[in-house]
């Protein structure tokens, strides 16, 4: 839908926010603070949200929101019930040892079975890094091509009041 505003022809844009109880994953992790200090391995029920800005068509829709929910659900399912570790930490190394991946930190060695572990292309397993990881996957997701999206924000919460948010915009 487009209209004139003064002497300019403008498109109508809207922002939708997707916050669903089902958009979550349970995962174990630890945050690395420096070369000698890290949290103990522990878990969270992470919540994921997405906000999109795009043009509204003559039918009153940006597009079918089910596309967003499906993409988010698939990404959450990939991490659900996993230990998540960062591939790009300057303080953690990962080594294959038979059927285990061994995370080496400081003088510690933590072995994980491959079936329980997901290694992500991030520097740390923080909410800010997880939101950036999800955002990168969604911005490049084929379901969002040619939808006119001009801005996208992804939020990942590890608990109420503790949220990381990453934003992409076309500009």
Secondary structure, DSSP 4 states (H G I P E B T S, - for coil): -EEEETTEEEE-EEEEEEEEEEEEEEEEE--B-SSS-BPPPEEEEEEEEEEEEEE--TTS-SS-THHHHHHHHHHHHHHTTEEEEESS-SSEEEEEETTEEEEEETTEEEEEEGGGEEEESSSS-SHHHHHHHHHHHHHT-GGGTTS---EEEEEEEEETTEEEEEEEE--
